[in-house]
Amino acid sequence: MAEAKTKEGFLTRFLKKVGVNCAVRSPWIIHMNAGGCNGCDIEIVDALTPRHDLEQYGILLRGTPRQAEVLVITGPITLQVAERVKRIYEQMPAPKFVVAVGNCATTGGVFQEAPFVLGGIDKLLPVDAWVYGCPPRPETIVAAIANLLGKIKEDILSVEKKEVKE
């Protein structure tokens, strides 16, 4: 009996380490424009090109939220798109992270006083990384996502340490 428990413990620890490595080394992102001028969208696409090379971190752009761990969102959150953004976030597997790109996604930008705009994405979802600018430079987007990868690793390892203590 004790021998089976130690093997199970070893297998569980091994799978957790593999999961940490996979989550940190190859996070898949999904990009969503909540409405805006598309300036930030162009910069995100530029960050994915070989010149700035987000793929060096193992990051791939996916077309479905069911395959992505990171939601990269641009544009202000309007009443019309709020439920859709929430639905996409709920469809993502755990652990899931949100990156707000551009002034519109972070604060509502020039649209923040409009009656149909809720404001930034933080009014609707928890945000893990902020990228300010109108539009932000691709280097800033790459730096924010690289910092997010470090945060992901710390979060996963801290959860693992808490589980070991109990």
C-alpha positions in Angstrom: 0.0 0.0 0.0 2.7 2.5 1.0 4.6 1.6 -2.2 1.6 2.4 -4.4 1.2 5.8 -2.6 4.8 6.8 -3.2 4.6 5.8 -6.9 1.4 7.8 -7.2 3.0 10.8 -5.4 6.0 10.6 -7.8 3.7 10.4 -10.8 1.6 13.4 -9.6 4.7 15.5 -8.9 6.1 14.6 -12.4 2.9 15.6 -14.1 2.7 18.9 -12.2 6.2 19.7 -13.3 5.4 18.9 -16.9 2.3 21.1 -16.6 4.3 24.0 -15.3 6.8 23.7 -18.1 4.0 23.4 -20.7 2.1 26.4 -19.3 5.3 28.6 -19.1 7.0 27.5 -22.3 4.1 27.4 -24.7 1.2 29.5 -23.7 -1.4 29.8 -26.5 -3.2 33.1 -26.9 -6.4 34.3 -28.4 -6.8 37.8 -29.5 -10.1 39.7 -29.3 -11.0 43.2 -30.4 -13.8 44.6 -28.3 -14.2 47.6 -30.6 -11.9 50.4 -31.4 -9.7 51.7 -34.2 -7.7 48.5 -34.8 -4.4 50.3 -34.2 -3.6 48.0 -31.3 -4.6 45.0 -33.4 -2.0 45.9 -36.0 0.7 46.2 -33.3 -0.3 42.7 -31.9 0.1 41.2 -35.4 3.4 43.0 -35.7 4.5 41.5 -32.4 3.8 38.0 -33.8 5.9 38.6 -36.9 9.5 37.4 -37.1 10.8 40.9 -36.5 9.6 40.9 -32.9 9.1 37.2 -32.6 6.7 36.3 -29.8 7.1 32.7 -30.9 10.5 32.7 -29.3 8.6 32.3 -26.0 6.5 29.4 -27.5 3.5 31.7 -27.9 1.0 30.7 -30.6 -2.1 32.5 -31.7 -5.1 30.3 -31.7 -8.5 30.8 -33.2 -10.6 29.2 -30.4 -10.8 30.1 -26.7 -10.9 26.4 -25.8 -7.2 26.1 -26.8 -5.9 29.3 -25.3 -4.6 30.2 -21.9 -4.1 33.9 -22.5 -6.8 36.4 -23.7 -5.2 39.4 -25.4 -7.9 42.0 -25.6 -8.0 45.4 -27.4 -10.6 48.2 -27.5 -13.1 49.5 -24.9 -15.7 47.2 -23.4 -19.1 48.3 -24.7 -22.5 47.1 -23.5 -22.9 45.2 -26.8 -19.7 43.2 -26.5 -19.5 42.7 -22.7 -21.4 39.3 -22.6 -19.4 38.0 -25.6 -16.1 38.8 -23.9 -17.3 37.1 -20.7 -18.4 34.0 -22.6 -15.0 33.7 -24.4 -13.2 34.1 -21.0 -15.4 31.4 -19.5 -14.7 29.0 -22.4 -11.0 29.2 -21.8 -9.4 26.3 -19.7 -7.8 27.1 -16.4 -5.3 28.6 -15.7 -6.4 31.6 -17.7 -4.8 35.0 -18.0 -5.9 38.3 -19.5 -3.7 40.9 -21.2 -5.2 44.4 -21.8 -3.5 46.0 -24.8 -3.9 49.8 -25.5 -5.4 52.7 -23.7 -9.0 51.7 -24.7 -8.7 48.3 -23.2 -7.0 49.6 -20.0 -9.2 52.6 -19.3 -11.8 53.0 -22.0 -9.5 55.5 -23.8 -11.2 58.3 -25.7 -14.5 56.4 -25.5 -14.7 56.3 -21.6 -17.3 59.1 -21.3 -19.6 57.5 -23.9 -22.9 56.2 -22.5 -22.5 52.7 -24.1 -18.9 52.1 -22.9 -18.3 50.3 -19.6 -14.7 51.3 -19.5 -11.6 49.1 -19.4 -11.6 45.3 -19.3 -10.9 45.4 -15.6 -14.6 46.3 -15.1 -15.5 42.9 -16.4 -12.5 40.5 -16.0 -9.4 40.2 -13.8 -6.4 41.5 -15.7 -2.9 40.0 -15.3 -0.9 42.3 -17.6 -1.4 45.9 -18.8 0.1 47.4 -22.0 -0.4 51.1 -22.2 -0.2 53.3 -25.3 -2.2 54.4 -28.2 -1.2 52.3 -30.0 1.4 50.5 -27.9 4.7 49.5 -29.5 5.2 45.8 -30.4 8.3 45.8 -28.1 6.1 46.8 -25.2 3.6 44.0 -26.0 6.4 41.4 -26.1 7.8 42.7 -22.8 4.4 42.5 -21.1 3.8 39.0 -22.3 7.3 37.9 -21.2 6.6 39.4 -17.8 3.3 37.5 -17.7 5.2 34.2 -18.4 7.3 34.9 -15.3 4.1 35.6 -13.3 2.5 32.4 -14.6 5.5 30.4 -13.5 5.5 32.0 -10.0 1.7 31.4 -9.6 1.9 27.8 -10.6 4.9 27.1 -8.4 3.3 28.8 -5.4 0.2 26.7 -5.8 2.5 23.6 -5.9 4.3 24.7 -2.7 1.0 25.2 -0.9 -0.2 21.7 -1.9 3.1 20.2 -0.6 2.7 22.0 2.8 -0.8 20.6 3.4 
